[in-house]
Each structure stands twice: as C-alpha cells, then as structure tokens.
Amino acid sequence: MTERLHKILILDFGSQTTQLIARRIRDLKVYCEIHPCELPPDEIKRIHPDGIVLSGGPMSVYEQNAPACSSEIFSMKIPILGICYGLQLMTKLMGGKVSPASSREYGRTEISVIDTADLLAGISTKEPMVVWMSHGDLVEAIPDGFDVLARSESSMYAVVANRSKDLYGVQFHPEVIHTIQGAKILANFVFNICHCRPNWTMESFVQRSIEAMRQQVGSSQVVCALSGGVDSSVVAALLYRAIGKQLHCIFVDNGLLRKSEAAYVRDIFARHFKMDLTIVDASERFLSRLAEVTDPEVKRKRIGELFIQVFEEQAKKIHRVDFLAQGTLYPDVIESMPTRGPSATIKSHHNVGGLPERMNLKLIEPLRELFKDEVRQLGETLGLPASVVQRHPFPGPGLAVRVIGKITQDRLKVLQEADFILQEELNAHDLVRKTWQTFAILLPVRSVGVMGDERTYEETLVIRSVTSQDGMTADWARLPYDFLARVSNRIINQVKGVNRVLYDVSSKPPATIEWE
C-alpha cells in the first residue's frame, strides 16, 4: 500500500511570493498545496494537512475587504505558521493588536534571536540573523499564550509562538533567499513542529499517479496531443507507463516547428518507447491559412482553430476515446483559483483551447500538481532523454510568432536553419541549462551587406536569450561574446537569406520574452 502523503496547506492572502513558499517546502520533499485564504474549515479537514502556512499579503488587516481566513482554524489542532500578513491576521483574530508601524521595515533587516527551540532550532543567538522584511504594519500586542522568540529594532515581535496550540508567526519572509536562515526555519516548521516525512519524491509521485490514472481510465482509450515539448512529452511518458496501448498520441506537423521536429518525435516516442503515434502532415493547410497574415493575434487565432480541426479529425478515427490528456501544470491551477488576494490575476488555463468541450471528452491532467522544474525531474525519472527534458519552452503557434511579418515557406526555412545552428551551439557550449529560453527571430528588415565582393540585400536575424525562474519575469542572458561571434558567423555563412545578426538585450518587463 502507498504511504500516506504528508502535506502542508498554504492559504494565500495575495502575496507575490506565495508560490515561492510552496517551492521551498517541496524542495524539502514534502508536498504542499496552495488554496484561497477563504477555504472553509470543512474543506481543510477534508484535505487533512499536517500543517498550515498563512502567506503574506499586500493589504493591512484593518483595511475594508482585507482578505481573511476563518478563526476556527486556530482551534483545529493543526500547526500553523503565519508569515508577515499571516502573523498579523492571526494576531488580530486571536485578540492581539496590530497597528501601522511608526518606522516601516522593507528589505534587509537584522533580528535578535531569543529562543532557539523548535521553530528557530539550530539558529545562533550570539549574532543577529539577517532576514527580509516587507511590512507597513506591525504587531503591537501579542495574544494571550504567545511568547517572543526573536525581535528586531522596529519589531518587538519578529517571531512569536504559542507552543501549547502549535501556533507560530514570523514578521519577515523566510521563503526568499535574502533571509539567510529562511530555509532552515521552514524546515523546522515542517519537520520539528508538523512532524512531516519527506515522502514527496518523483518516484512516489509516479507510483501514486499510475494507480490513480488506471482507476480513472479503466478500459477506455486516451488521446494526447504530443508536441515534442517538455510538458506533453512527460504526460505521454507517464500515461504510457500507466495504461500502455490505451494511449494514442497525435502529433500535428503544422509546418511551423523546429527543423526535423517530426522525425525527432517519431524517433523518441514511436521507435524508442514504442508508443502508438500518429503524425499528421498538415503544413500546407496551415501555411495556406496564414497566407498574407501579419498580425500576431490573427496568426495565433487561425493556428489554434486549425489545430483543433485537424486534431479532432484524427481523434475521431480512434475507437472508444473517452479521455483527453493535457499538460496542465500547478501554476495553471493556482491562477484559475478564485483567490481574493489583491495581487491575484484570475485567468482560466487552456492548453488545447476549446478542444475538450467540442469533443465531449473527459480531461486527464497528470501534471496538475507539479511545477515546471518538477516536470523536468519527472521526465528524468521516467527515462526521457535529456534532449527532451531540458528543452526550452516553445510557443504554441510555433515559428509563426518568430517569423515577424508575412509567413512563407522560404522565410520559415531560413529561420529553421538559423535556429538549428543556434541550438546546436547551445548544446556544444553547455548553455542549455544555464538559460531559460534561447531562440532566433527573423525580421522583415533588409540591410546591405558584402559577401565575396558582391553586394547583398538580405534579412536580419535576432538572437534572444533570457534567464528566469518561472517566465513571469526575465533578464537577458549574458552569453559569452565568443559564443555569440561563432553563432553569428555560422548563421551568416551557412544560411542563405541572412546577412546580419543582432542580440536582444531587453528584459521582461518592459519587453516580453517572445516578440509576438
């Protein structure tokens, strides 16, 4: 029998770093979930967490419509850690006092540790601990039963605890790297106070997922849109491990993919893994639909609509298909939650836009508990090659949004050849893991050049490379000059149609990662 999964529940009050708390706890090999702060007590009991974390948030606990949780959770005999706003809300709901700070604390702050039991175990009292503060309010009076574990110059109650009820609070953010001992504090809460076991591993995830998917699918057939990207590849590998020949993968070659992509996918999934894979060459249909189109939104819409049409045609040929597999990730799930936190951006995730409703299929989303880096770990556990697991993100509309302006077969070929050289050099110089995304863009901008004493008038290619943790923000990658010189030289000499290569040094924001 599978061991019970120990878990931490995070209630989100709108902090920009709530997901970071989850990532830090999962780094400890302990599972955690993020839920809206208004989660009813009965639902919390159903989840049966070993501990609860109250996240930070941008509002004051005394503001009108400030997010709050039920005060009932403090009597549920579940250990609780309140972080910043979470500490202040716990204080207010339990009879303490929170007031605007006369001296706000933002950024690097030193606190003095008084008590090194449980939450602050292993942290020295001999020297100040560096933490990251971000608050305009502070706790002025703690509720009855609480003790002070640490204080700063401006916050008398930087760390507090009610040990009889297993309630703890910190005024700073232990999840950010600027809090030097932050990871240790979270580990102390998870292991010393909540008594969790580190049983959230990819091996255990595979075992639980296989059991759940077999029960969910039964004898039905499952169809999966395989693109060759990390998410769909891992979905296919995990499902194949669970249900074997009941899985049917469909790869739609829209002509907008990387060079030799269809052959690459066939080699890995059909030949190596022996999966049932249908490759549909619809490139002429897509290029015809995109003729003379230059607006990026029109490109995306037409590609999405035609993809659904082609995929639907192929899926209907398979007998008794009841399920559609999607690569929905945990950030997609979080962003779809009706969170009251003021920083939350509400959106519906859609990996295969509109397809499930049109085809009347039930969804199976085996990755919906995972962050992107965990998906890569899962891929490695399932035996997928590094060339798949470490692939950079690739846009759904493919090269259509990297060929700026009109899309023609000739321009696509130019970009495919140039990007192939770029990816080849990235691998040769071990730069794939060091960047979040690196790719080429073809501009409809011609310039004069000289090749072999002859005048040229050809298009311009841009190299875009960024570093990031989640793609929400990104900085341009400081790639070595020698590397850029080699890539530029190879592209100009080997790809007919390009005589100038540029490097994009803009960050996100204000720019986006993709150009369209």
N, C-alpha and C positions, 0 to 999 in steps of 0.2 A: 504494500500500500504506500502511496506517495505521502511523504512527510507533510504535516500541516505547514502552510506557508506563513511565516511570521511577517507582519506588516505594520507599517506606520501610516496613519491617516494625516494628511495635511489639509487644513481648512484655509482657503485662500481669501484674503481680505484686500486683494488688489495690488500686492507688491510686484515690482518689476523682477524680483529675484525668487519668486515662489518656485519656479521650475528648477532653479539652482539648488534650492533646499532638497528637492526630490533627487536631483542628480547626485548630490553629496551623500545622501543616505543610501542610494543604490550602489554607490562606489564602495560602501561597507558590506555589500552583498545582502542587503536587507530590502525587501520590497516595500514600496510606498505608493500611495495614490493621492492625487490632488482632487479635492472636491470644493464646490462653492461653500462659503462660510455659513450659509443658512441651512446646511444639511440637517434634516430633522434628527433628533436623538434616536428614534426608532430605526432610522436608516444607518446610523452609526453603529448601533447594536448589531444590525444585520451584517455589516462589514466585519465586525469583531476585530478591531485593531488592537495591537499590543501597546500602542502609544499614539498620542495626537500632538501635532505641531500646529500652533496658531501662527500664521505668517504675518509679516509686516504689512503695511498699507500706507497710502499717501494721505489719508484723512486724519482728522482729530476725532477721538472717541466721543467728543461732545458736539460735533457738527450734526446738523439736521440730516437725517437719512444716512448717517455713518453706518457702514456695514457692521453687523454683529452676529454672534452665534447664540445658541440657546444657553442660558446659565445652568441648565440641567447637566451639561457635560462635566461640570466640576464636581458632581457628586456621583459620577458613574464608575468610580474606582478604576479609571484608566489614566495612566501617567500622561501629563500634559506639559508641553514646553511652549511658552509664549515668547515670540520674537518681536521686539520693538512694539509695533501697534498691538500685537498679540498679548504682550505683557501688560500694556496699558488697558486693554479691554478686560482682561482677566482681573486686573486691579479694580476697575470701575464696577464690574458685575458682582464682585465679591465684597464690596463695601469699602474699598480703599479710595484714595483721592488722586486724580490726575489733573494737572494744571499746565497752562502754557509756560514754557521754560523762559526764565529771565535771560539765560545765556544758552542759545541753541547749540547743539553739537552736530556737526557734519564732518565726516571724513575721519582721519586718523586720530585716535584718542587713546590715552593710557589709563588703565584701570588698576586699582589695587585689590588684590585677592585676599580675602579674609579667611574663608573656609574652603578647604580643598577636599571635602568629602564628596562622594557621588558625582554630581554634575561637573565639578571642577577638579576631579581627581587627576593627579599627575601634573598639575599646573603649579608652578612655584609661587610662593608668597614673598620671596625675597626681592623680586624685581617686578616692575609694572608689566602688565600684559597689554600688548598693542591690539586694539580692536577697531572696527569700522562702525562709527555712529552715523545715524541719519534720522534725527527727530527734532521737532519743534516743541513737543510736549514732554513732560516728564512725570514720573510717579512722585507725588509729594508725600503720600502716606500709604503704607502697605496694609493690606487687610490683616485681621487678626489671624494668628497662627503662622505668619510668614517671618522668615529670618533673612538677614542680609548676608550674602556670600561674597559680594565684591561691590566696590563703589569707584566712581571717578570724581574728578574735581567738581564737575557740574551736576552729576547724578549720584545722589546718595544711595540709590537702589539700582545699581547697574546689573546686578544678578541677585535674584531672591528665590526663596524656596519655602514651600510648606510641605515638609517631608512626611507628615502624617497622612497627607492626602495625595502625595506624589505630584505636586504642582510646582512647576519651575518657570522662571521668566528671566530673559536677558534683554537689556535695553539696546544692545548692539546687534549686528548681523553676523552670526557665526558661519553662514554659508558662503560669504565672499572671501576671496583669497587674502584680502588685506587684513582680516582678523587672523593673526598668526596661529593661534591655537584653536581656531574655529572648528576644524575637522575633528579635533580631539573632544571638544565639548559635545558635538553631535554624536560622536561615538559613545561617549559616556552616557548620554541620554538613552541611546538606542540599546546599548548592551548592559550597562550597570543599573539603569532605572527601569527600562521596559523589558529587560531580560530576553531580548530577541536572539535568535540563532541566525547566523549568516547563511541562509539557505536559498537566497535568490541568486542562482547561477544560470548560465545559459544551458548547462546540461539538465538542470532541474526544470528549466522552462520548456525545453524540448520534450521532456517526458510528460509534463502536465498538458502541453499543447496537443501532443499526439493523442492522449487519452480523450481530451475534450473534443477534438475535431472528429475523431472516429465516432464518438457518441452523437455529435451534431449531424454529421453527414449520413451515417448509416450506409445504405446501399446505393445512395444517389450519386450522380455524376457532378463534378465541379469543373467550371471553366475559369481560366485565368488568363488575363491579358499580360503576356510576357514581353517586356520591352528591352530586356538586357541590362536595365539599371539595377542598382543595389536592392531596392525595396521589392520590386516584382520578382527578381531572381531569388531572393531569400524566401518570399512567400511560396514560390513554386517548389523550391527545395524542401521546405518544411512540410508542405502538403503532400509532396510525393513520398516523403518518409512516412507519413501517416496513412495515406489511402492509395498509394501506388497508381495503378492503371485507371482508377476512377477520376484521376486528374487529367484534364485536357487543356494544354496551353496553346494559345493562339498568338502568333507574332505577326503584326501588321507592318509590312515594309512600305512606308509611305514615301520613300524616296528622299526623305528629309533627315536621314540618320547618318551616323558616322560611317566612314569608309569600311566596307566589308562587314557591316554590322550583322546582317542576316546570316552570313557564313559563320561568324563568331558565335552567335547564339545557338545555331544548329550544332556546332562542334561541342559546345559545353553541355547543352541540355538534351539533345536528341542522341548524340553519339556517346558522350561520356556517361550521363545519368540515365539514358535510355527512356526518357520521358516521351509521352505522346505529344508531339509538337506539330502544329500546322503553321506553315509560313505562307502568308498571303502577299503576293507582289501587287500592291495597289498604287505603285508610284505614279503611273500615268494618270490615274484618276485624281490623285492629289495635286499633281502639277497642273493638270487641266483646270481644276477648281481654283487654283491660286494664280492663274494667268492674269497679269496686269494689276494684281493686288499689291499695294504698298503699305497700307495702314496696318500696323501690328495687331490691333484688336480684331480687325476683319480677318486677318490671317489666322489668328487663334480660333475664332468662332468657326470658320469654314473647316479648319483641320479637325476640330473637335466633333463637329456634326458628321463629317465624312467618316471619321474613325468609328463613331457609334454605328453608322450604317454598315460599314464593312465588317466590323466585329459581330454585329447582330446576324448578318448573313451567314457567317461561318459557324456561329454558336448554334444556330437553328439546325444545322446538319448533324449535330451530335444528339443521340437519343437519351432521353431521361435526364437532361441537365436541370438541376434544381437550385444550384448554388453558383454565385459569382464570387471569386476570391479577389480581394482588394488589399493594397499595401498601406492601409490607414495606419499612421503612427500615433503615439501617445500625444505629442503636441497638437495633432489634428483634433483629437478627442477633447483635450483641455480647452482649445479655442472654441469648441462648439458648446461648451457648458454655459448655462445662464448665470454667470457669476455677477454679483452686484458690485464687486470691486471696481472702482472708477477707472483703473488703468486697463481693464479687460477690453479687448477688441473682439466683439462677437462675430463669428462667421461660421458658415457651415462648410465642413470639409467635403471635398468631392474629388475622388481620384479618377473615376471614369464617369465624367459628368452626365447625369441623367440616365445612364445605361441600366442600372438595376430596376428602376421604375418601368422603363419601356419594355424590358424583357421579362418582367414579373419574376425575378429571381431573388432568392434569399441571399443576404450577404454573409460571407465568412471573412473575418478580418483577423488573422492570427497574429499580426504585429501590433495590434492596437494598444498593448501595454508597454511598448518599447520606445525609447528614444533612438535617434539616428545612430549614435555610436554603439548602442546595444544591438541594433540590427546588424551592424558590421561584425560584432562579436559572435552573434548567432550564425551568420554566414560562415564564419571560420569554423565554428563548432560543427556545422552541417557538411563541411568538406568542400565548400565552394572555393575556387582558386582565388588567390589574392588579386588577380586582374579584374575579377568581378567585385569582390568585397570592398576593395579600395577605390573603386571608380568614383569619379567626381559626379555631382548632380548634373543631370542633363534635362533641358526643358521639354515639357510635353509636346509642344509644337516643333521640337527638333531644330534643325538648322534654318527653318523658315524665319525664326526671330534672330538669327545671327547673320543671315544674308539681308542686309539692310536695303530696302527698296524692292525692286521687282525680283521675282524668283524665276530663274531659268535653269535648265539642266546644266548649261555651261558654268554659270556662276556657282551652282551647288557643287559641281565637280572641283572648281578652284578651291572652295572653302574646305571640302572634304580632304583634299590632298594636303593643304596647308595645315589643317588641324591634325592630320595623321602624323606629320613631321613633328609638330609641337608635342603631341602625346608621346611619341617615340623618344624624344629628347628628355621629357619629364621623367620617364621611366629610367632612362640611361643615367640620369644625374640624380636619381633617388629623391625627386622633388614632389612626387605624387602625394605622399603622406604629410608633407610639410605645407601644403596649400589646401584650401577648402575647395577651390574651383579654378581651373585654368583652361582657357579656350581661346579660339580665334573668331574674329568678326570681320566680315567682308563689307567694305563701304562702297557706295556708288560714287566714289570720288576718284577721279583720274588725275594723274600728275605726270610730268615729263621725266624721263629717265634716259640713261645711256647704257646699252648692252652691246658689246662687240663693236664699238664705234658707230652704232646705229641708234637713232632716236627711238624711244619707246613712249607710249602714252597709255598707261595701264592703271588698274585699280589699286586701292590702298587696303592693306590688311592691318587690323589692330589685334594685339595680344592683350588679353585681360586675365589677371591672376589676383586672387584675393585670399586673405586669411580670415577665418571666422570660427566660431564655436557652433552656431546654430543657423547661420544665414540671415538672421534678422538684422544684424549689423555686420559690417565687414571693412577691412582695411586693405589697401592694395599691397600685394606681396613684394617684398624687396628681393626680387630674384637676382642672382649674380649677373653682372654685366657680361662676363664671358659666355654664360649660358644664353642670354638674350642675343648676343652677337652671333653665336653659332646658329640659333634658330632662324634669325633674320637672314643670315647668309644662305642657309639651306632652302628656305622658302623662296627667296628671290631667284635663286639659281635653278631650282627644280620645279617650281610651279609656274607654268605659263599663264600670264594674266595678272601677275602682281609684280610691281617694281618698287614698292615702298612698304615698310613695316613699322608700325608705331606701337608704343606701350602705354596702356591706360593707367594713370596714376591718381585716379579719383576713388574716394571711399564711399561707403554706404552708411548713413546718408552723407551728403545730399544725392549722390548718384545711386542707381540700382546696380545689382550685380550684372544682370543681363542688360543689353542695350535696348531691347524691345520687350 
